[in-house]
Amino acid sequence: MQELKTTKSTFKKVESEWFNYYRTLQEIKMLEDAILYPYDDSNNDPTVVSGKNSVRDTTDPTADKVIRLTKHKQLNYLREITSAIETVYNALPKDRKRLVHERYWCKDNNKDWEYVAHQCSVSKRQALRWRDEMVQATVEVLGWR
């Protein structure tokens, strides 16, 4: 099978997803909480009187929550991205995992490649090669081009 050439914009998007991995996990948690614990939509209007023959809501709230969790497009998209990052990260050797931590997941992510390469005891070119391979693997897992 012929390997597709990754576009520059896709490369930058995937790399930005590596930078924002933990923020994306927080966003997923917030979306899940919003779906699981929505505002109270019960009708507390005193002018509405329920009678013996009033229409009753007979839906299953648990099933409704599950459906909303599985059908939420943004939530599924974010889960897909984090899953791809986790898949690629777990397949990386120890030295490349260190590169990920130094470059993408440290609090000070303004480190240049010279510093990251030095921390990983490799040349700058080797660090960039590892980055390219990691991003390409993520693109393949996501199925992007």
ROZA-399859 format. One record per residue (C-alpha): z, x, y; residue in one letter; residue number from 1. Coordinates in nm, 3 decimals. Layout:
N
<seke w="Z" u="X" v="Y" dovo="A" domar="NUM"/>
...
# end
This chain:
145
<seke w="0.000" u="0.000" v="0.000" dovo="M" domar="1"/>
<seke w="-0.094" u="0.133" v="0.340" dovo="Q" domar="2"/>
<seke w="0.194" u="0.189" v="0.582" dovo="E" domar="3"/>
<seke w="0.154" u="0.009" v="0.913" dovo="L" domar="4"/>
<seke w="0.194" u="0.209" v="1.232" dovo="K" domar="5"/>
<seke w="0.502" u="0.098" v="1.422" dovo="T" domar="6"/>
<seke w="0.428" u="0.008" v="1.782" dovo="T" domar="7"/>
<seke w="0.618" u="0.177" v="2.062" dovo="K" domar="8"/>
<seke w="0.780" u="-0.149" v="2.170" dovo="S" domar="9"/>
<seke w="0.895" u="-0.224" v="1.814" dovo="T" domar="10"/>
<seke w="1.040" u="0.126" v="1.785" dovo="F" domar="11"/>
<seke w="1.238" u="0.079" v="2.107" dovo="K" domar="12"/>
<seke w="1.353" u="-0.269" v="2.003" dovo="K" domar="13"/>
<seke w="1.480" u="-0.146" v="1.666" dovo="V" domar="14"/>
<seke w="1.656" u="0.150" v="1.826" dovo="E" domar="15"/>
<seke w="1.821" u="-0.081" v="2.078" dovo="S" domar="16"/>
<seke w="1.941" u="-0.297" v="1.788" dovo="E" domar="17"/>
<seke w="2.109" u="0.012" v="1.640" dovo="W" domar="18"/>
<seke w="2.280" u="0.073" v="1.976" dovo="F" domar="19"/>
<seke w="2.392" u="-0.292" v="1.997" dovo="N" domar="20"/>
<seke w="2.497" u="-0.335" v="1.634" dovo="Y" domar="21"/>
<seke w="2.866" u="-0.403" v="1.706" dovo="Y" domar="22"/>
<seke w="2.784" u="-0.629" v="2.001" dovo="R" domar="23"/>
<seke w="2.551" u="-0.825" v="1.771" dovo="T" domar="24"/>
<seke w="2.833" u="-0.866" v="1.517" dovo="L" domar="25"/>
<seke w="3.054" u="-1.006" v="1.795" dovo="Q" domar="26"/>
<seke w="2.775" u="-1.242" v="1.902" dovo="E" domar="27"/>
<seke w="2.739" u="-1.365" v="1.543" dovo="I" domar="28"/>
<seke w="3.112" u="-1.432" v="1.528" dovo="K" domar="29"/>
<seke w="3.102" u="-1.625" v="1.858" dovo="M" domar="30"/>
<seke w="2.808" u="-1.837" v="1.740" dovo="L" domar="31"/>
<seke w="2.977" u="-1.912" v="1.408" dovo="E" domar="32"/>
<seke w="3.297" u="-2.013" v="1.588" dovo="D" domar="33"/>
<seke w="3.102" u="-2.239" v="1.823" dovo="A" domar="34"/>
<seke w="2.937" u="-2.408" v="1.525" dovo="I" domar="35"/>
<seke w="3.249" u="-2.436" v="1.309" dovo="L" domar="36"/>
<seke w="3.483" u="-2.544" v="1.589" dovo="Y" domar="37"/>
<seke w="3.276" u="-2.745" v="1.835" dovo="P" domar="38"/>
<seke w="3.423" u="-2.940" v="2.121" dovo="Y" domar="39"/>
<seke w="3.592" u="-3.264" v="2.029" dovo="D" domar="40"/>
<seke w="3.313" u="-3.519" v="2.044" dovo="D" domar="41"/>
<seke w="3.527" u="-3.818" v="1.952" dovo="S" domar="42"/>
<seke w="3.500" u="-4.110" v="2.184" dovo="N" domar="43"/>
<seke w="3.830" u="-4.160" v="2.369" dovo="N" domar="44"/>
<seke w="3.696" u="-4.420" v="2.611" dovo="D" domar="45"/>
<seke w="3.957" u="-4.698" v="2.640" dovo="P" domar="46"/>
<seke w="3.686" u="-4.953" v="2.725" dovo="T" domar="47"/>
<seke w="3.524" u="-4.911" v="2.384" dovo="V" domar="48"/>
<seke w="3.704" u="-5.127" v="2.133" dovo="V" domar="49"/>
<seke w="3.646" u="-5.080" v="1.763" dovo="S" domar="50"/>
<seke w="3.636" u="-5.401" v="1.571" dovo="G" domar="51"/>
<seke w="3.638" u="-5.494" v="1.209" dovo="K" domar="52"/>
<seke w="3.258" u="-5.483" v="1.189" dovo="N" domar="53"/>
<seke w="3.199" u="-5.187" v="1.418" dovo="S" domar="54"/>
<seke w="2.961" u="-4.913" v="1.316" dovo="V" domar="55"/>
<seke w="3.149" u="-4.629" v="1.151" dovo="R" domar="56"/>
<seke w="3.044" u="-4.267" v="1.120" dovo="D" domar="57"/>
<seke w="3.030" u="-4.192" v="0.747" dovo="T" domar="58"/>
<seke w="2.893" u="-3.839" v="0.765" dovo="T" domar="59"/>
<seke w="3.047" u="-3.543" v="0.590" dovo="D" domar="60"/>
<seke w="3.173" u="-3.303" v="0.861" dovo="P" domar="61"/>
<seke w="3.186" u="-3.006" v="0.622" dovo="T" domar="62"/>
<seke w="2.827" u="-3.054" v="0.515" dovo="A" domar="63"/>
<seke w="2.724" u="-3.094" v="0.878" dovo="D" domar="64"/>
<seke w="2.883" u="-2.758" v="0.965" dovo="K" domar="65"/>
<seke w="2.714" u="-2.585" v="0.671" dovo="V" domar="66"/>
<seke w="2.378" u="-2.728" v="0.770" dovo="I" domar="67"/>
<seke w="2.424" u="-2.620" v="1.132" dovo="R" domar="68"/>
<seke w="2.525" u="-2.269" v="1.017" dovo="L" domar="69"/>
<seke w="2.222" u="-2.229" v="0.793" dovo="T" domar="70"/>
<seke w="1.969" u="-2.389" v="1.029" dovo="K" domar="71"/>
<seke w="2.071" u="-2.209" v="1.349" dovo="H" domar="72"/>
<seke w="1.768" u="-1.992" v="1.431" dovo="K" domar="73"/>
<seke w="1.938" u="-1.741" v="1.660" dovo="Q" domar="74"/>
<seke w="2.227" u="-1.695" v="1.417" dovo="L" domar="75"/>
<seke w="1.986" u="-1.635" v="1.128" dovo="N" domar="76"/>
<seke w="1.785" u="-1.389" v="1.338" dovo="Y" domar="77"/>
<seke w="2.095" u="-1.188" v="1.432" dovo="L" domar="78"/>
<seke w="2.218" u="-1.190" v="1.072" dovo="R" domar="79"/>
<seke w="1.879" u="-1.063" v="0.956" dovo="E" domar="80"/>
<seke w="1.893" u="-0.773" v="1.201" dovo="I" domar="81"/>
<seke w="2.250" u="-0.672" v="1.113" dovo="T" domar="82"/>
<seke w="2.173" u="-0.702" v="0.743" dovo="S" domar="83"/>
<seke w="1.872" u="-0.471" v="0.780" dovo="A" domar="84"/>
<seke w="2.079" u="-0.217" v="0.974" dovo="I" domar="85"/>
<seke w="2.354" u="-0.228" v="0.712" dovo="E" domar="86"/>
<seke w="2.100" u="-0.186" v="0.430" dovo="T" domar="87"/>
<seke w="1.943" u="0.119" v="0.592" dovo="V" domar="88"/>
<seke w="2.281" u="0.267" v="0.694" dovo="Y" domar="89"/>
<seke w="2.426" u="0.232" v="0.343" dovo="N" domar="90"/>
<seke w="2.123" u="0.412" v="0.196" dovo="A" domar="91"/>
<seke w="2.160" u="0.709" v="0.435" dovo="L" domar="92"/>
<seke w="2.313" u="1.040" v="0.324" dovo="P" domar="93"/>
<seke w="2.641" u="1.148" v="0.480" dovo="K" domar="94"/>
<seke w="2.486" u="1.381" v="0.741" dovo="D" domar="95"/>
<seke w="2.254" u="1.109" v="0.869" dovo="R" domar="96"/>
<seke w="2.539" u="0.862" v="0.888" dovo="K" domar="97"/>
<seke w="2.709" u="1.111" v="1.118" dovo="R" domar="98"/>
<seke w="2.398" u="1.110" v="1.336" dovo="L" domar="99"/>
<seke w="2.419" u="0.729" v="1.359" dovo="V" domar="100"/>
<seke w="2.784" u="0.745" v="1.461" dovo="H" domar="101"/>
<seke w="2.727" u="1.020" v="1.716" dovo="E" domar="102"/>
<seke w="2.416" u="0.872" v="1.875" dovo="R" domar="103"/>
<seke w="2.446" u="0.497" v="1.840" dovo="Y" domar="104"/>
<seke w="2.799" u="0.386" v="1.763" dovo="W" domar="105"/>
<seke w="3.025" u="0.613" v="1.971" dovo="C" domar="106"/>
<seke w="3.171" u="0.466" v="2.287" dovo="K" domar="107"/>
<seke w="2.986" u="0.724" v="2.497" dovo="D" domar="108"/>
<seke w="2.631" u="0.656" v="2.381" dovo="N" domar="109"/>
<seke w="2.476" u="0.850" v="2.670" dovo="N" domar="110"/>
<seke w="2.475" u="1.165" v="2.460" dovo="K" domar="111"/>
<seke w="2.148" u="1.354" v="2.462" dovo="D" domar="112"/>
<seke w="1.973" u="1.463" v="2.144" dovo="W" domar="113"/>
<seke w="2.072" u="1.827" v="2.194" dovo="E" domar="114"/>
<seke w="2.441" u="1.732" v="2.178" dovo="Y" domar="115"/>
<seke w="2.392" u="1.498" v="1.880" dovo="V" domar="116"/>
<seke w="2.195" u="1.762" v="1.691" dovo="A" domar="117"/>
<seke w="2.464" u="2.019" v="1.762" dovo="H" domar="118"/>
<seke w="2.734" u="1.781" v="1.632" dovo="Q" domar="119"/>
<seke w="2.532" u="1.727" v="1.315" dovo="C" domar="120"/>
<seke w="2.458" u="2.100" v="1.275" dovo="S" domar="121"/>
<seke w="2.080" u="2.053" v="1.281" dovo="V" domar="122"/>
<seke w="1.801" u="2.125" v="1.526" dovo="S" domar="123"/>
<seke w="1.701" u="1.871" v="1.787" dovo="K" domar="124"/>
<seke w="1.366" u="1.825" v="1.615" dovo="R" domar="125"/>
<seke w="1.536" u="1.755" v="1.282" dovo="Q" domar="126"/>
<seke w="1.767" u="1.499" v="1.445" dovo="A" domar="127"/>
<seke w="1.467" u="1.325" v="1.601" dovo="L" domar="128"/>
<seke w="1.287" u="1.329" v="1.265" dovo="R" domar="129"/>
<seke w="1.590" u="1.163" v="1.104" dovo="W" domar="130"/>
<seke w="1.592" u="0.903" v="1.381" dovo="R" domar="131"/>
<seke w="1.223" u="0.830" v="1.328" dovo="D" domar="132"/>
<seke w="1.276" u="0.786" v="0.953" dovo="E" domar="133"/>
<seke w="1.577" u="0.562" v="1.008" dovo="M" domar="134"/>
<seke w="1.396" u="0.340" v="1.257" dovo="V" domar="135"/>
<seke w="1.089" u="0.322" v="1.032" dovo="Q" domar="136"/>
<seke w="1.306" u="0.221" v="0.736" dovo="A" domar="137"/>
<seke w="1.467" u="-0.051" v="0.948" dovo="T" domar="138"/>
<seke w="1.124" u="-0.178" v="1.056" dovo="V" domar="139"/>
<seke w="1.016" u="-0.197" v="0.692" dovo="E" domar="140"/>
<seke w="1.330" u="-0.386" v="0.587" dovo="V" domar="141"/>
<seke w="1.282" u="-0.631" v="0.875" dovo="L" domar="142"/>
<seke w="0.911" u="-0.666" v="0.804" dovo="G" domar="143"/>
<seke w="0.818" u="-0.599" v="1.164" dovo="W" domar="144"/>
<seke w="0.523" u="-0.393" v="1.283" dovo="R" domar="145"/>
# end
